[in-house]
Amino acid sequence: MVVTTSTPTRFSSSLLCYCYSRTFPHFQKNICNNADVTATTSTVPFSSRRRRSRRLLLSMAVKTREQDMVLEEEKKKLQIGIAEFYDESSGIWENIWGDHMHHGFYDPDSTVSVSDHRAAQIRMIEQSLNFASLSQEDPTKWPKSVVDVGCGIGGSSRYLAKKFGASCVGITLSPVQAERANALAASQGLADKVSFQVADALEQPFSDGQFDLVWSMESGEHMPNKAKFVGELARVAAPGGTIIIVTWCHRDLGPDEKSLQPWEENLLKKICDSFYLPEWCSTAEYVKLLETMSLQDIKSADWSPFVAPFWPAVIRSALTWKGFTSILRSGLKTIKGALAMPLMIEGFRKGVIKFAIITCRKPENDEKGE
């Protein structure tokens, strides 16, 4: 039927909502709560309008699927880059710095040697546990099961297994890291306590509520979807379990800022391109994500002053004959990463990069592991 009048016509809400909801499902949620709806009728037959609406919806659905496919392809490309980067560079790192592939915790403005750096890396683990109120002096708080998300060659997992007597499982994108981590665990008599596997931190192969301690030491910066990353950490945490995230962030934005300054974004992009990192986020954004998941005892701190000696020391070790020749032998990805190390120093010095710790606890009464 063709309606030729342009006079506003009064329809019952049920009839109009039925017609529109067949083509625009969201219409019913947003509009149909009204008792009545006033509409100006059109001279276009209703059947034609509905066909056009269906074509529009189909086009939108195809576009959405295409966007999802592009995002998935970008994620796979990023993960391959991360895996290859650590496949190449992990051996060099272990050879020079040992089995802890993360920053150390130092006294501000201290000058230290390589041996001091290894002690500082252990101190980083201890400071993180203390910040999360997991002290060795209170055995009732000791975790019995730990997941190490982004485990490297397993340094944190083996340390936590020895410290707490806990069972630990580590996940990494790098097959080389997983193999080396398992070999080191076996050589230290920890094969029955610690194991490592290749897995995606955004789709962890674990059941809900499996771990008393969810540990992420400098892996969050590699995650392309921070909300999904944090969601997975919360999912696998047991009720009452602790989540510890130590990660690189960009500075928090000011009240009147909508984004970083262009020069700051440019600096971070150069670092991203070298270290296979997606877009950065701030500590405040991490905290907001945790708050949306109803997690408790959320705490955060800026530890940038306590890691300041780290990157200058890494550069000094790279400039030794041992470090220089090892980098050259390792491959282009490692060389590219080495050339970006001064950018990390610049980022910390100018306050763009922040070294953050964020901890929280899953509610005791959360039985679903959500």
Stockholm file with secondary structure:
# STOCKHOLM 1.0

chainA/1-370         MVVTTSTPTRFSSSLLCYCYSRTFPHFQKNICNNADVTATTSTVPFSSRRRRSRRLLLSMAVKTREQDMVLEEEKKKLQIGIAEFYDESSGIWENIWGDHMHHGFYDPDSTVSVSDHRAAQIRMIEQSLNFASLSQEDPTKWPKSVVDVGCGIGGSSRYLAKKFGASCVGITLSPVQAERANALAASQGLADKVSFQVADALEQPFSDGQFDLVWSMESGEHMPNKAKFVGELARVAAPGGTIIIVTWCHRDLGPDEKSLQPWEENLLKKICDSFYLPEWCSTAEYVKLLETMSLQDIKSADWSPFVAPFWPAVIRSALTWKGFTSILRSGLKTIKGALAMPLMIEGFRKGVIKFAIITCRKPENDEKGE
#=GR chainA/1-370 SS CCCCCCSCEEEEHHHHHHHHHHHCHHHHHHTTTSSEEEECCCSSCHHHHHHHHHHHHHHHHHHHHHHHHHHHHHHHHHHHHHHHHHHHHHHHHHHHHCSCCSCCCCCTTCCCCHHHHHHHHHHHHHHHHHHTTCCTTCGGGCCSEEEEETCTTSHHHHHHHHHHCCEEEEEESCHHHHHHHHHHHHHTTCTTTEEEEECCTTSCSSCTTCEEEEEEESCGGGCSCHHHHHHHHHHHEEEEEEEEEEEEEECCCCTTCSSCCHHHHHHHHHHHHHHTCCCCCBHHHHHHHHHHTTCEEEEEEECHHHHTTHHHHHHHHHTSHHHHHHHHHHCHHHHHHHHTHHHHHHHHHTTSEEEEEEEEECCTTCCSCC
#=GC SS_cons         CCCCCCSCEEEEHHHHHHHHHHHCHHHHHHTTTSSEEEECCCSSCHHHHHHHHHHHHHHHHHHHHHHHHHHHHHHHHHHHHHHHHHHHHHHHHHHHHCSCCSCCCCCTTCCCCHHHHHHHHHHHHHHHHHHTTCCTTCGGGCCSEEEEETCTTSHHHHHHHHHHCCEEEEEESCHHHHHHHHHHHHHTTCTTTEEEEECCTTSCSSCTTCEEEEEEESCGGGCSCHHHHHHHHHHHEEEEEEEEEEEEEECCCCTTCSSCCHHHHHHHHHHHHHHTCCCCCBHHHHHHHHHHTTCEEEEEEECHHHHTTHHHHHHHHHTSHHHHHHHHHHCHHHHHHHHTHHHHHHHHHTTSEEEEEEEEECCTTCCSCC
//
